[in-house]
Amino acid sequence: MNTTVEAPRLTAHDRCDRCGAQAYVKVSLSAGGELLFCGHHARAHEDAFRPLASEVIDETERLHARPVPVED
């Protein structure tokens, strides 16, 4: 069985607009522009941004993912 894993769209360079931590959620707004949130602030503000969003990229599952071992 082959499994295709999509590469993360958000990197360590993407920072939360509220606190500066690494962003794991990107919200594209219907009116234009985007917001970046860490997992904590995405949960805290989700009720406010969902009605305004045209797309939400949520990569918070990466917070609990096990690292892939590196072979020598």
C-alpha positions as CSV (number, residue, x, y, z in Angstrom):
1,M,0.0,0.0,0.0
2,N,1.4,3.4,-1.0
3,T,0.4,6.4,1.1
4,T,0.9,9.9,-0.2
5,V,1.5,12.5,2.5
6,E,1.0,16.1,1.6
7,A,3.8,18.3,2.5
8,P,3.0,21.0,5.1
9,R,2.1,24.3,3.6
10,L,3.1,26.3,6.7
11,T,6.8,26.4,7.8
12,A,8.7,27.6,10.8
13,H,8.9,31.0,9.1
14,D,5.1,31.4,9.4
15,R,4.3,33.1,12.7
16,C,1.0,33.6,14.6
17,D,-0.4,37.1,14.2
18,R,-1.4,37.2,17.9
19,C,1.7,35.9,19.7
20,G,4.5,35.2,17.3
21,A,4.6,31.5,17.9
22,Q,4.9,29.1,14.9
23,A,1.6,29.2,12.9
24,Y,-0.2,26.0,12.2
25,V,-3.4,27.5,10.9
26,K,-3.8,29.8,7.9
27,V,-7.1,31.6,7.2
28,S,-7.7,33.2,3.8
29,L,-10.4,35.8,4.2
30,S,-13.2,36.2,1.7
31,A,-12.6,40.0,1.6
32,G,-8.9,39.4,0.9
33,G,-5.9,39.0,3.1
34,E,-4.9,36.2,5.4
35,L,-4.4,35.5,9.1
36,L,-1.9,33.1,10.7
37,F,-2.5,31.5,14.1
38,C,-0.8,29.1,16.4
39,G,-3.0,26.2,17.5
40,H,-4.0,28.0,20.8
41,H,-5.1,31.2,19.1
42,A,-6.8,29.4,16.2
43,R,-9.0,27.6,18.7
44,A,-9.6,30.8,20.7
45,H,-10.7,32.8,17.7
46,E,-12.3,30.1,15.4
47,D,-15.9,31.3,16.0
48,A,-14.9,34.7,14.8
49,F,-12.9,33.8,11.7
50,R,-14.9,30.9,10.3
51,P,-17.8,33.0,8.9
52,L,-15.2,35.4,7.2
53,A,-13.0,32.7,5.7
54,S,-12.8,31.5,2.2
55,E,-10.3,28.8,3.1
56,V,-8.8,27.5,6.3
57,I,-5.6,25.4,6.3
58,D,-5.3,23.6,9.6
59,E,-2.1,21.7,10.2
60,T,-2.4,21.4,14.0
61,E,-2.2,17.6,13.7
62,R,1.5,18.2,13.1
63,L,1.8,19.2,16.8
64,H,1.2,15.6,17.8
65,A,2.9,13.8,15.0
66,R,5.8,11.5,15.7
67,P,9.0,12.5,14.0
68,V,10.2,10.3,11.2
69,P,13.4,8.5,12.3
70,V,16.5,9.4,10.3
71,E,18.5,6.5,9.0
72,D,22.3,6.7,8.8
